[in-house]
């Protein structure tokens, strides 16, 4: 997963990524609504006008920050490993990719998971996130229908449990900690899928009748 790349513009010595990084940290610490441009200026050691030279508003900061997380997650769905092969393998690729995005863009994903739709920017971000969620849900249904996942567990429940496991990582994962990001992805897949995958040669459980939420 490539690192976030933002175009530089404006006053020499200050670039958008540096300002955005500080802003995201402040949004996560104080909450977006409680973080004023004055707080950001103090943290950066800049005047408000210097920040406005790079970003037109606090809303633009939020929009770009949420975009960093969403662009990463949406990019996972575009990878060949997420588009080709059995559904169970594509699902595994998407889950691995989501963990990689989360660990590499931790502050941005943390912010995304905390938005509640109070502004147009937040509502647009939530709409994009729902589309990602639905793509994962569709993979769960495909994997069940091909016989790779147990058929006696509602795919909606499976999807919520998968998202719960992956999203909870933001609460405890620290890049400087002992957990290796690659091994963390392996562990998530082992816990999430090995407990659901139908063992080779075993009898597949009877599939529940489709629910409206399966499609």
N, CA, C and O of each residue as an XYZ file, in Angstrom:
860
protein
N       0.854     -1.181      0.000
C       0.000      0.000      0.000
C       0.893      1.235      0.000
O       1.731      1.395      0.887
N       0.715      2.121     -1.006
C       1.546      3.307     -1.078
C       1.182      4.278      0.018
O       0.050      4.291      0.502
N       2.146      5.092      0.409
C       1.916      6.074      1.452
C       1.054      7.197      0.908
O       1.067      7.437     -0.300
N       0.308      7.892      1.745
C      -0.520      8.999      1.288
C       0.314     10.042      0.571
O       1.374     10.440      1.054
N      -0.163     10.482     -0.575
C       0.574     11.473     -1.352
C      -0.341     12.646     -1.636
O      -1.401     12.488     -2.242
N       0.071     13.818     -1.197
C      -0.715     15.017     -1.411
C       0.144     16.047     -2.128
O       1.339     16.158     -1.855
N      -0.448     16.791     -3.032
C       0.292     17.815     -3.749
C       0.698     18.934     -2.809
O      -0.077     19.352     -1.950
N       1.917     19.412     -2.980
C       2.399     20.523     -2.174
C       2.083     21.835     -2.881
O       2.173     21.943     -4.104
N       1.723     22.794     -2.103
C       1.507     24.126     -2.643
C       1.616     25.127     -1.515
O       1.501     24.779     -0.340
N       1.838     26.366     -1.885
C       1.799     27.410     -0.877
C       3.153     27.785     -0.337
O       4.165     27.676     -1.031
N       3.171     28.218      0.878
C       4.317     28.839      1.510
C       5.483     27.870      1.665
O       5.302     26.776      2.200
N       6.701     28.257      1.199
C       7.868     27.384      1.332
C       8.126     27.046      2.796
O       7.950     27.890      3.674
N       8.545     25.810      3.053
C       8.852     25.392      4.408
C       7.700     24.702      5.091
O       7.902     24.052      6.117
N       6.511     24.816      4.568
C       5.331     24.159      5.124
C       4.605     23.470      3.982
O       4.348     24.084      2.946
N       4.273     22.197      4.162
C       3.534     21.505      3.119
C       2.231     20.947      3.689
O       2.038     20.862      4.902
N       1.359     20.576      2.780
C       0.040     20.081      3.184
C       0.107     18.813      4.041
O      -0.590     18.730      5.053
N       0.924     17.824      3.665
C       0.958     16.611      4.495
C       1.328     16.879      5.946
O       0.751     16.274      6.849
N       2.283     17.777      6.186
C       2.700     18.063      7.559
C       1.574     18.726      8.347
O       1.319     18.377      9.500
N       0.914     19.673      7.720
C      -0.200     20.347      8.387
C      -1.348     19.372      8.621
O      -1.956     19.363      9.691
N      -1.644     18.550      7.613
C      -2.743     17.600      7.725
C      -2.478     16.583      8.830
O      -3.392     16.209      9.565
N      -1.250     16.144      8.949
C      -0.906     15.173      9.986
C      -1.172     15.733     11.379
O      -1.724     15.043     12.235
N      -0.780     16.977     11.601
C      -1.017     17.618     12.895
C      -2.510     17.817     13.127
O      -3.006     17.617     14.235
N      -3.219     18.211     12.078
C      -4.659     18.437     12.201
C      -5.387     17.152     12.569
O      -6.267     17.164     13.430
N      -5.032     16.048     11.931
C      -5.686     14.774     12.221
C      -5.429     14.345     13.658
O      -6.331     13.853     14.337
N      -4.200     14.532     14.118
C      -3.888     14.194     15.507
C      -4.743     15.007     16.467
O      -5.223     14.488     17.475
N      -4.931     16.284     16.152
C      -5.752     17.143     17.010
C      -7.227     16.751     16.939
O      -7.916     16.730     17.959
N      -7.710     16.444     15.742
C      -9.113     16.013     15.597
C      -9.374     14.755     16.416
O     -10.414     14.630     17.063
N      -8.423     13.828     16.384
C      -8.591     12.589     17.138
C      -8.501     12.812     18.644
O      -9.157     12.118     19.421
N      -7.693     13.776     19.050
C      -7.500     14.029     20.480
C      -8.658     14.817     21.087
O      -9.158     14.471     22.157
N      -9.078     15.872     20.403
C     -10.089     16.771     20.964
C     -11.477     16.579     20.354
O     -12.473     17.018     20.930
N     -11.547     15.937     19.212
C     -12.782     15.890     18.449
C     -12.762     16.980     17.392
O     -12.228     18.067     17.614
N     -13.350     16.681     16.239
C     -13.312     17.647     15.147
C     -13.983     18.963     15.531
O     -13.418     20.035     15.314
N     -15.181     18.886     16.098
C     -15.929     20.106     16.418
C     -15.199     20.980     17.428
O     -15.289     22.206     17.367
N     -14.477     20.358     18.356
C     -13.813     21.107     19.420
C     -12.433     21.628     19.018
O     -11.803     22.359     19.783
N     -11.964     21.266     17.848
C     -10.640     21.697     17.397
C     -10.779     22.918     16.507
O     -11.299     22.834     15.395
N     -10.316     24.041     17.002
C     -10.405     25.281     16.235
C      -9.140     25.487     15.413
O      -8.121     24.835     15.640
N      -9.223     26.391     14.467
C      -8.032     26.731     13.688
C      -6.970     27.359     14.588
O      -5.775     27.261     14.309
N      -7.412     28.003     15.668
C      -6.459     28.556     16.617
C      -5.642     27.472     17.299
O      -4.436     27.623     17.496
N      -6.306     26.372     17.661
C      -5.593     25.242     18.265
C      -4.564     24.694     17.290
O      -3.432     24.400     17.674
N      -4.956     24.556     16.027
C      -4.033     24.036     15.020
C      -2.858     24.992     14.814
O      -1.715     24.557     14.669
N      -3.139     26.274     14.800
C      -2.066     27.256     14.615
C      -1.053     27.174     15.751
O       0.154     27.250     15.521
N      -1.547     27.021     16.973
C      -0.659     26.909     18.128
C       0.209     25.658     18.031
O       1.412     25.708     18.290
N      -0.397     24.551     17.662
C       0.343     23.288     17.560
C       1.405     23.343     16.466
O       2.486     22.770     16.604
N       1.087     24.029     15.394
C       2.012     24.109     14.269
C       3.046     25.212     14.435
O       4.070     25.225     13.753
N       2.769     26.135     15.347
C       3.648     27.295     15.469
C       3.512     28.225     14.285
O       4.471     28.882     13.879
N       2.309     28.275     13.734
C       2.010     29.114     12.586
C       0.898     30.089     12.923
O       0.206     29.938     13.930
N       0.739     31.069     12.088
C      -0.433     31.928     12.195
C      -1.585     31.254     11.465
O      -1.372     30.387     10.617
N      -2.812     31.658     11.800
C      -3.959     31.106     11.089
C      -3.862     31.383      9.589
O      -4.205     30.529      8.772
N      -3.393     32.577      9.233
C      -3.298     32.928      7.815
C      -2.337     32.006      7.085
O      -2.532     31.716      5.905
N      -1.292     31.539      7.779
C      -0.354     30.611      7.155
C      -1.032     29.277      6.852
O      -0.766     28.661      5.819
N      -1.912     28.831      7.757
C      -2.652     27.583      7.502
C      -3.608     27.785      6.339
O      -3.737     26.917      5.476
N      -4.283     28.940      6.316
C      -5.229     29.210      5.242
C      -4.533     29.337      3.890
O      -5.182     29.267      2.845
N      -3.225     29.522      3.909
C      -2.465     29.565      2.662
C      -2.436     28.182      2.026
O      -2.266     28.060      0.813
N      -2.601     27.138      2.837
C      -2.557     25.752      2.365
C      -3.955     25.138      2.260
O      -4.225     24.360      1.345
N      -4.841     25.487      3.194
C      -6.187     24.933      3.238
C      -7.181     26.072      3.388
O      -6.963     27.000      4.167
N      -8.264     25.999      2.645
C      -9.222     27.099      2.672
C     -10.065     27.115      3.942
O     -10.618     28.153      4.305
N     -10.167     25.965      4.624
C     -11.034     25.889      5.793
C     -10.718     24.637      6.599
O      -9.983     23.759      6.148
N     -11.282     24.571      7.790
C     -11.165     23.360      8.600
C     -11.872     22.199      7.917
O     -11.450     21.049      8.037
N     -12.953     22.506      7.197
C     -13.685     21.461      6.486
C     -12.825     20.818      5.405
O     -12.916     19.614      5.167
N     -11.992     21.624      4.752
C     -11.109     21.051      3.732
C     -10.082     20.118      4.372
O      -9.743     19.082      3.800
N      -9.595     20.478      5.540
C      -8.690     19.596      6.266
C      -9.365     18.259      6.557
O      -8.776     17.197      6.352
N     -10.597     18.323      7.032
C     -11.332     17.095      7.344
C     -11.569     16.273      6.082
O     -11.392     15.055      6.089
N     -11.960     16.925      5.019
C     -12.250     16.219      3.770
C     -11.014     15.477      3.257
O     -11.111     14.319      2.850
N      -9.866     16.133      3.274
C      -8.650     15.482      2.796
C      -8.222     14.367      3.738
O      -7.730     13.331      3.292
N      -8.405     14.570      5.033
C      -8.029     13.540      6.003
C      -8.872     12.285      5.811
O      -8.338     11.176      5.776
N     -10.176     12.453      5.687
C     -11.056     11.305      5.474
C     -10.779     10.653      4.122
O     -10.894      9.436      3.974
N     -10.417     11.468      3.145
C     -10.081     10.937      1.832
C      -8.870     10.023      1.864
O      -8.804      9.049      1.115
N      -7.908     10.333      2.731
C      -6.731      9.472      2.853
C      -7.130      8.064      3.278
O      -6.613      7.082      2.745
N      -8.038      7.963      4.225
C      -8.490      6.655      4.679
C      -9.333      5.964      3.613
O      -9.122      4.788      3.315
N     -10.270      6.682      3.050
C     -11.193      6.077      2.085
C     -10.507      5.698      0.785
O     -10.821      4.663      0.198
N      -9.575      6.521      0.327
C      -8.839      6.180     -0.890
C      -8.076      4.875     -0.707
O      -7.999      4.052     -1.619
N      -7.513      4.698      0.486
C      -6.780      3.473      0.758
C      -7.686      2.262      0.752
O      -7.352      1.240      0.151
N      -8.831      2.359      1.412
C      -9.763      1.231      1.476
C     -10.340      0.911      0.103
O     -10.444     -0.256     -0.274
N     -10.713      1.938     -0.637
C     -11.255      1.707     -1.976
C     -10.207      1.118     -2.901
O     -10.526      0.327     -3.789
N      -8.959      1.501     -2.695
C      -7.875      0.955     -3.510
C      -7.698     -0.538     -3.311
O      -7.288     -1.248     -4.230
N      -8.005     -1.015     -2.118
C      -7.914     -2.451     -1.839
C      -8.842     -3.227     -2.764
O      -8.473     -4.290     -3.265
N     -10.037     -2.707     -2.993
C     -11.015     -3.391     -3.837
C     -10.589     -3.440     -5.300
O     -11.073     -4.284     -6.054
N      -9.692     -2.551     -5.709
C      -9.262     -2.482     -7.100
C      -8.077     -3.386     -7.408
O      -7.729     -3.576     -8.573
N      -7.458     -3.940     -6.380
C      -6.309     -4.816     -6.604
C      -6.753     -6.107     -7.283
O      -7.873     -6.577     -7.086
N      -5.850     -6.671     -8.089
C      -6.174     -7.892     -8.816
C      -6.564     -9.022     -7.864
O      -7.455     -9.815     -8.166
N      -5.886     -9.090     -6.706
C      -6.168    -10.154     -5.749
C      -7.573    -10.066     -5.182
O      -8.113    -11.057     -4.691
N      -8.171     -8.874     -5.251
C      -9.527     -8.684     -4.749
C     -10.577     -8.862     -5.830
O     -11.775     -8.822     -5.547
N     -10.135     -9.061     -7.077
C     -11.080     -9.150     -8.185
C     -11.055    -10.497     -8.898
O     -11.986    -10.827     -9.632
N      -9.999    -11.275     -8.689
C      -9.862    -12.541     -9.407
C      -9.749    -13.708     -8.433
O      -9.178    -13.584     -7.349
N     -10.311    -14.850     -8.851
C     -10.191    -16.047     -8.045
C     -11.435    -16.348     -7.250
O     -12.431    -15.633     -7.359
N     -11.393    -17.414     -6.437
C     -12.530    -17.773     -5.595
C     -12.900    -16.637     -4.643
O     -12.048    -15.844     -4.242
N     -14.158    -16.573     -4.296
C     -14.627    -15.486     -3.427
C     -13.911    -15.491     -2.090
O     -13.618    -14.426     -1.545
N     -13.619    -16.680     -1.545
C     -12.954    -16.737     -0.245
C     -11.564    -16.119     -0.303
O     -11.124    -15.478      0.651
N     -10.868    -16.312     -1.431
C      -9.542    -15.723     -1.581
C      -9.631    -14.217     -1.776
O      -8.792    -13.468     -1.275
N     -10.641    -13.781     -2.498
C     -10.826    -12.339     -2.680
C     -11.201    -11.681     -1.363
O     -10.744    -10.579     -1.060
N     -12.034    -12.356     -0.580
C     -12.396    -11.825      0.735
C     -11.163    -11.721      1.623
O     -10.979    -10.721      2.317
N     -10.322    -12.746      1.603
C      -9.092    -12.717      2.399
C      -8.190    -11.573      1.956
O      -7.576    -10.905      2.787
N      -8.110    -11.348      0.647
C      -7.270    -10.265      0.135
C      -7.779     -8.905      0.591
O      -6.993     -8.022      0.935
N      -9.093     -8.742      0.591
C      -9.674     -7.462      1.017
C      -9.454     -7.247      2.510
O      -9.118     -6.142      2.934
N      -9.639     -8.286      3.302
C      -9.413     -8.147      4.743
C      -7.949     -7.822      5.032
O      -7.649     -6.961      5.859
N      -7.038     -8.518      4.345
C      -5.621     -8.231      4.541
C      -5.319     -6.788      4.140
O      -4.612     -6.073      4.851
N      -5.850     -6.373      3.014
C      -5.621     -5.003      2.553
C      -6.183     -3.973      3.508
O      -5.567     -2.932      3.733
N      -7.361     -4.255      4.080
C      -7.961     -3.318      5.031
C      -7.089     -3.168      6.269
O      -6.922     -2.064      6.787
N      -6.529     -4.287      6.745
C      -5.625     -4.217      7.899
C      -4.376     -3.421      7.546
O      -3.891     -2.635      8.360
N      -3.856     -3.616      6.348
C      -2.658     -2.878      5.925
C      -2.932     -1.379      5.845
O      -2.105     -0.569      6.265
N      -4.096     -1.012      5.305
C      -4.451      0.409      5.244
C      -4.603      0.969      6.651
O      -4.128      2.065      6.947
N      -5.261      0.219      7.502
C      -5.487      0.693      8.868
C      -4.164      0.930      9.587
O      -3.991      1.959     10.240
N      -3.231     -0.011      9.476
C      -1.969      0.137     10.197
C      -1.063      1.204      9.587
O      -0.300      1.849     10.305
N      -1.141      1.394      8.272
C      -0.275      2.387      7.633
C      -0.856      3.798      7.688
O      -0.120      4.781      7.600
N      -2.177      3.895      7.834
C      -2.843      5.201      7.886
C      -3.701      5.288      9.154
O      -4.830      5.778      9.129
N      -3.145      4.811     10.235
C      -3.896      4.645     11.479
C      -4.641      5.900     11.922
O      -5.835      5.805     12.205
N      -4.003      7.076     12.001
C      -4.744      8.260     12.468
C      -5.914      8.621     11.551
O      -6.959      9.074     12.018
N      -5.732      8.418     10.242
C      -6.771      8.775      9.283
C      -7.963      7.825      9.377
O      -9.114      8.261      9.340
N      -7.683      6.522      9.500
C      -8.776      5.556      9.646
C      -9.479      5.751     10.988
O     -10.700      5.623     11.078
N      -8.705      6.060     12.031
C      -9.308      6.341     13.334
C     -10.307      7.482     13.231
O     -11.410      7.406     13.773
N      -9.916      8.533     12.536
C     -10.812      9.677     12.348
C     -12.057      9.267     11.566
O     -13.169      9.667     11.911
N     -11.872      8.470     10.516
C     -13.007      8.016      9.720
C     -14.009      7.248     10.573
O     -15.218      7.436     10.436
N     -13.515      6.391     11.442
C     -14.402      5.568     12.262
C     -15.132      6.380     13.331
O     -16.078      5.889     13.946
N     -14.700      7.605     13.552
C     -15.319      8.429     14.589
C     -16.317      9.447     14.052
O     -17.028     10.075     14.836
N     -16.386      9.625     12.742
C     -17.315     10.616     12.200
C     -18.742     10.110     12.346
O     -18.991      8.906     12.278
N     -19.665     11.019     12.544
C     -21.056     10.668     12.802
C     -22.033     11.305     11.822
O     -23.247     11.203     12.000
N     -21.515     11.957     10.797
C     -22.413     12.524      9.798
C     -23.007     13.854     10.173
O     -24.125     14.167      9.765
N     -22.286     14.649     10.944
C     -22.803     15.942     11.381
C     -22.637     17.041     10.343
O     -23.254     18.099     10.466
N     -21.815     16.811      9.324
C     -21.570     17.816      8.290
C     -21.697     17.153      6.921
O     -21.750     15.927      6.816
N     -21.746     17.964      5.888
C     -21.806     17.429      4.527
C     -20.569     16.593      4.225
O     -20.665     15.548      3.583
N     -19.424     17.045      4.681
C     -18.182     16.303      4.449
C     -18.256     14.935      5.112
O     -17.879     13.930      4.510
N     -18.738     14.893      6.345
C     -18.847     13.624      7.058
C     -19.867     12.703      6.398
O     -19.639     11.498      6.289
N     -20.982     13.260      5.963
C     -22.004     12.435      5.323
C     -21.495     11.841      4.015
O     -21.792     10.691      3.694
N     -20.732     12.623      3.265
C     -20.159     12.106      2.020
C     -19.164     10.980      2.316
O     -19.114      9.987      1.590
N     -18.382     11.134      3.370
C     -17.419     10.101      3.751
C     -18.133      8.827      4.188
O     -17.717      7.725      3.831
N     -19.200      8.976      4.955
C     -19.956      7.818      5.411
C     -20.605      7.083      4.240
O     -20.714      5.857      4.259
N     -21.035      7.826      3.223
C     -21.618      7.199      2.040
C     -20.576      6.347      1.320
O     -20.873      5.238      0.877
N     -19.352      6.872      1.204
C     -18.276      6.095      0.576
C     -17.935      4.871      1.415
O     -17.668      3.799      0.871
N     -17.941      5.023      2.707
C     -17.631      3.885      3.579
C     -18.705      2.800      3.458
O     -18.386      1.612      3.467
N     -19.960      3.196      3.345
C     -21.029      2.208      3.200
C     -20.859      1.398      1.914
O     -21.139      0.199      1.896
N     -20.405      2.042      0.846
C     -20.176      1.325     -0.407
C     -19.076      0.277     -0.227
O     -19.179     -0.833     -0.750
N     -18.034      0.629      0.505
C     -16.975     -0.345      0.794
C     -17.541     -1.504      1.608
O     -17.270     -2.668      1.314
N     -18.321     -1.185      2.621
C     -18.913     -2.219      3.467
C     -19.781     -3.172      2.644
O     -19.752     -4.386      2.849
N     -20.548     -2.613      1.720
C     -21.425     -3.451      0.903
C     -20.614     -4.369     -0.008
O     -21.012     -5.507     -0.256
N     -19.485     -3.883     -0.503
C     -18.633     -4.728     -1.349
C     -18.110     -5.919     -0.556
O     -18.059     -7.036     -1.071
N     -17.724     -5.685      0.686
C     -17.257     -6.777      1.529
C     -18.404     -7.735      1.834
O     -18.219     -8.952      1.815
N     -19.574     -7.198      2.112
C     -20.745     -8.036      2.381
C     -21.056     -8.939      1.191
O     -21.399    -10.109      1.362
N     -20.934     -8.391     -0.011
C     -21.191     -9.182     -1.209
C     -20.195    -10.323     -1.336
O     -20.556    -11.415     -1.774
N     -18.950    -10.084     -0.962
C     -17.946    -11.145     -0.997
C     -18.261    -12.247      0.007
O     -18.058    -13.429     -0.271
N     -18.758    -11.854      1.172
C     -19.136    -12.845      2.176
C     -20.235    -13.747      1.629
O     -20.177    -14.966      1.790
N     -21.235    -13.155      0.984
C     -22.331    -13.936      0.408
C     -21.808    -14.855     -0.694
O     -22.202    -16.019     -0.768
N     -20.923    -14.341     -1.552
C     -20.341    -15.163     -2.611
C     -19.581    -16.347     -2.029
O     -19.714    -17.475     -2.504
N     -18.789    -16.084     -1.006
C     -18.001    -17.154     -0.393
C     -18.903    -18.206      0.227
O     -18.600    -19.397      0.166
N     -19.997    -17.783      0.817
C     -20.949    -18.740      1.365
C     -21.585    -19.571      0.259
O     -21.701    -20.791      0.369
N     -21.995    -18.892     -0.806
C     -22.689    -19.578     -1.889
C     -21.785    -20.561     -2.627
O     -22.266    -21.566     -3.149
N     -20.484    -20.286     -2.678
C     -19.573    -21.214     -3.335
C     -19.159    -22.361     -2.416
O     -18.434    -23.263     -2.835
N     -19.620    -22.326     -1.156
C     -19.339    -23.396     -0.217
C     -18.065    -23.232      0.572
O     -17.612    -24.186      1.204
N     -17.468    -22.044      0.557
C     -16.215    -21.811      1.274
C     -16.432    -21.347      2.705
O     -15.555    -21.518      3.552
N     -17.585    -20.764      2.981
C     -17.938    -20.341      4.328
C     -19.163    -21.111      4.790
O     -19.992    -21.533      3.983
N     -19.260    -21.283      6.069
C     -20.402    -21.986      6.641
C     -21.714    -21.318      6.218
O     -21.827    -20.093      6.171
N     -22.692    -22.163      5.915
C     -23.966    -21.639      5.466
C     -24.974    -21.447      6.570
O     -26.074    -20.952      6.323
N     -24.621    -21.830      7.793
C     -25.583    -21.724      8.892
C     -25.422    -20.448      9.691
O     -26.071    -20.278     10.723
N     -24.564    -19.546      9.230
C     -24.381    -18.251      9.895
C     -24.811    -17.155      8.929
O     -24.353    -17.105      7.787
N     -25.671    -16.305      9.384
C     -26.197    -15.211      8.569
C     -25.028    -14.362      8.055
O     -24.227    -13.882      8.857
N     -24.913    -14.167      6.726
C     -23.828    -13.351      6.183
C     -23.780    -11.934      6.750
O     -22.709    -11.333      6.835
N     -24.930    -11.406      7.135
C     -24.935    -10.063      7.734
C     -24.207    -10.071      9.069
O     -23.494     -9.125      9.403
N     -24.391    -11.144      9.831
C     -23.693    -11.261     11.111
C     -22.202    -11.446     10.880
O     -21.375    -10.845     11.566
N     -21.866    -12.292      9.901
C     -20.451    -12.515      9.578
C     -19.775    -11.195      9.218
O     -18.682    -10.895      9.698
N     -20.435    -10.414      8.372
C     -19.854     -9.143      7.932
C     -19.639     -8.197      9.106
O     -18.593     -7.555      9.208
N     -20.618     -8.113      9.983
C     -20.480     -7.209     11.138
C     -19.368     -7.662     12.061
O     -18.640     -6.835     12.610
N     -19.229     -8.964     12.235
C     -18.149     -9.475     13.086
C     -16.782     -9.198     12.466
O     -15.835     -8.850     13.170
N     -16.685     -9.354     11.146
C     -15.418     -9.077     10.469
C     -15.038     -7.604     10.617
O     -13.898     -7.275     10.946
N     -16.017     -6.716     10.368
C     -15.735     -5.290     10.511
C     -15.405     -4.941     11.960
O     -14.530     -4.117     12.226
N     -16.117     -5.575     12.893
C     -15.834     -5.306     14.300
C     -14.417     -5.675     14.665
O     -13.746     -4.945     15.395
N     -13.952     -6.819     14.155
C     -12.593     -7.249     14.456
C     -11.557     -6.301     13.863
O     -10.634     -5.869     14.554
N     -11.713     -5.983     12.587
C     -10.733     -5.120     11.921
C     -10.760     -3.706     12.502
O      -9.711     -3.136     12.803
N     -11.953     -3.145     12.657
C     -12.054     -1.762     13.143
C     -11.552     -1.604     14.570
O     -11.074     -0.533     14.943
N     -11.656     -2.663     15.373
C     -11.201     -2.562     16.764
C      -9.702     -2.374     16.873
O      -9.205     -1.971     17.924
N      -8.975     -2.657     15.805
C      -7.518     -2.525     15.835
C      -7.095     -1.090     16.145
O      -6.051     -0.866     16.757
N      -7.911     -0.114     15.720
C      -7.536      1.282     15.947
C      -7.476      1.608     17.432
O      -6.813      2.566     17.828
N      -8.161      0.821     18.259
C      -8.214      1.121     19.686
C      -6.960      0.686     20.434
O      -6.685      1.190     21.523
N      -6.199     -0.239     19.868
C      -5.049     -0.756     20.629
C      -3.754     -0.855     19.832
O      -2.677     -0.926     20.423
N      -3.836     -0.863     18.502
C      -2.606     -1.026     17.719
C      -1.763      0.236     17.769
O      -2.280      1.344     17.622
N      -0.458      0.064     17.979
C       0.504      1.159     17.952
C       1.658      0.775     17.046
O       2.283     -0.262     17.265
N       1.964      1.587     16.026
C       3.035      1.242     15.089
C       4.371      0.973     15.761
O       5.169      0.177     15.265
N       4.619      1.635     16.891
C       5.894      1.447     17.587
C       5.869      0.249     18.528
O       6.880     -0.056     19.161
N       4.743     -0.427     18.629
C       4.611     -1.563     19.539
C       5.217     -2.838     18.979
O       5.819     -2.824     17.905
N       5.060     -3.951     19.709
C       5.687     -5.214     19.307
C       4.972     -5.928     18.168
O       5.539     -6.836     17.561
N       3.727     -5.532     17.865
C       2.973     -6.229     16.831
C       3.437     -5.813     15.440
O       3.380     -4.634     15.090
N       3.897     -6.781     14.647
C       4.262     -6.524     13.260
C       2.994     -6.444     12.419
O       2.105     -7.286     12.543
N       2.914     -5.419     11.557
C       1.694     -5.205     10.785
C       1.369     -6.398      9.894
O       0.203     -6.771      9.763
N       2.384     -6.998      9.281
C       2.146     -8.149      8.430
C       1.633     -9.341      9.206
O       0.711    -10.025      8.762
N       2.227     -9.598     10.369
C       1.772    -10.708     11.188
C       0.378    -10.441     11.731
O      -0.426    -11.361     11.880
N       0.094     -9.175     12.026
C      -1.246     -8.821     12.499
C      -2.283     -9.178     11.447
O      -3.342     -9.712     11.778
N      -1.991     -8.891     10.183
C      -2.915     -9.245      9.105
C      -3.094    -10.758      9.036
O      -4.209    -11.246      8.849
N      -1.987    -11.507      9.187
C      -2.085    -12.976      9.189
C      -2.976    -13.466     10.322
O      -3.795    -14.367     10.140
N      -2.806    -12.862     11.491
C      -3.587    -13.284     12.655
C      -5.066    -12.990     12.468
O      -5.917    -13.798     12.839
N      -5.375    -11.824     11.887
C      -6.774    -11.473     11.640
C      -7.414    -12.488     10.696
O      -8.538    -12.936     10.925
N      -6.694    -12.848      9.636
C      -7.236    -13.817      8.687
C      -7.414    -15.183      9.340
O      -8.403    -15.872      9.092
N      -6.456    -15.569     10.170
C      -6.549    -16.867     10.826
C      -7.767    -16.937     11.736
O      -8.504    -17.923     11.728
N      -7.970    -15.885     12.519
C      -9.103    -15.866     13.447
C     -10.418    -15.710     12.691
O     -11.399    -16.389     12.996
N     -10.435    -14.814     11.705
C     -11.684    -14.501     11.012
C     -12.142    -15.617     10.087
O     -13.330    -15.940     10.054
N     -11.223    -16.211      9.338
C     -11.622    -17.149      8.307
C     -11.437    -18.616      8.682
O     -12.250    -19.453      8.289
N     -10.416    -18.938      9.413
C     -10.235    -20.350      9.757
C     -11.347    -20.842     10.665
O     -11.630    -22.038     10.714
N     -11.975    -19.926     11.381
C     -13.097    -20.323     12.216
C     -14.399    -20.412     11.445
O     -15.399    -20.912     11.960
N     -14.390    -19.926     10.201
C     -15.586    -19.936      9.371
C     -15.452    -20.843      8.151
O     -16.443    -21.371      7.646
N     -14.241    -21.014      7.695
C     -14.017    -21.776      6.472
C     -14.425    -23.238      6.647
O     -14.179    -23.836      7.694
N     -15.041    -23.800      5.631
C     -15.417    -25.201      5.650
C     -14.171    -26.042      5.415
O     -13.483    -25.850      4.412
N     -13.868    -26.963      6.309
C     -12.686    -27.808      6.175
C     -12.823    -28.708      4.957
O     -13.914    -29.210      4.689
N     -11.716    -28.929      4.195
C     -11.771    -29.802      3.021
C     -12.303    -31.183      3.388
O     -11.868    -31.795      4.364
N     -13.240    -31.654      2.597
C     -13.780    -32.982      2.810
C     -14.907    -33.058      3.806
O     -15.540    -34.104      3.952
N     -15.169    -31.956      4.498
C     -16.241    -31.985      5.489
C     -17.569    -31.661      4.825
O     -17.612    -31.106      3.727
N     -18.635    -32.011      5.498
C     -19.968    -31.758      4.966
C     -20.357    -30.312      5.216
O     -20.284    -29.828      6.345
N     -20.770    -29.627      4.166
C     -21.177    -28.227      4.296
C     -22.521    -28.173      4.997
O     -23.451    -28.891      4.628
N     -22.625    -27.319      6.009
C     -23.878    -27.179      6.742
C     -24.966    -26.660      5.829
O     -24.704    -25.977      4.839
N     -26.172    -26.993      6.178
C     -27.305    -26.542      5.375
C     -27.370    -25.023      5.375
O     -27.283    -24.377      6.420
N     -27.522    -24.477      4.192
C     -27.561    -23.028      4.040
C     -28.929    -22.492      4.412
O     -29.960    -23.059      4.050
N     -28.918    -21.385      5.145
C     -30.181    -20.737      5.475
C     -30.830    -20.167      4.216
O     -30.135    -19.870      3.244
N     -32.136    -20.014      4.224
C     -32.774    -19.302      3.119
C     -32.207    -17.889      3.033
O     -31.927    -17.270      4.059
N     -32.035    -17.373      1.810
C     -31.463    -16.020      1.674
C     -32.279    -14.985      2.422
O     -33.509    -15.031      2.430
N     -31.576    -14.045      3.056
C     -32.231    -12.908      3.700
C     -32.213    -11.733      2.752
O     -31.408    -11.680      1.823
N     -33.086    -10.812      2.986
C     -33.098     -9.624      2.138
C     -31.786     -8.883      2.181
O     -31.383     -8.265      1.195
N     -31.117     -8.938      3.314
C     -29.849     -8.205      3.473
C     -28.674     -8.898      2.836
O     -27.565     -8.367      2.881
N     -28.870    -10.102      2.223
C     -27.758    -10.826      1.621
C     -27.342    -10.243      0.292
O     -26.259    -10.547     -0.208
N     -28.162     -9.433     -0.273
C     -27.842     -8.901     -1.595
C     -27.860     -7.400     -1.566
O     -27.615     -6.759     -2.588
